[in-house]
Amino acid sequence: MATTRQKTAARKNIKKARKVQSRRAHGERVPRRSVGLSTRQQNRMSTSTFAFTKERKEPLNDARHVRNAIARFDQVEGVTDKERDAAWRRIRAAARKYGVEVTARGWRQLMKGGRTGRSPSRSR
């Protein structure tokens, strides 16, 4: 269930998206804010660039993607602990390469509280 703050942010983002979409529909060239990877770019990347190589999930090609891989580590489903160990090693190596500080000692520390990161005792 979303909080009031999340709902307000979602409404604001939808309003912005509609405004930009309308401007684009009327022929205006509006640059994209995100500098994310396109599907084509992602498909061209070598398998070793991803944290989870077999699934090709969580690219590690820059500092922003490394931080994102750490934040979403607990959301990757269908992988074994052995694959998580290997992915965590790749994430740590990429973090050193791009100067990203990692405070978690291991990937199991990221998994505390279940998939969403909430402890079971917290009320929703």
JOWOPE-V558479 format. One line per field, one symbol per residue. ss: DSSP state (~ for helix, > for strand, _ for the rest). burial: # if it has 16 or more other C-alpha atoms within 10 Angstrom, else .. Layout:
ss->???
burial->???
//
This chain:
ss->___~~~~~~~~~~~~~~~~~~~~~~_____________~~~~~~__~~~>>>____>>>___~~~~~~~~~_~~~_____~~~~~~~~~~~~~~~~~~________~~~~______________
burial->...................#.....................#....#.#####..#####..#.###.##..##.........##.##.###.##....#......#..#..............
//
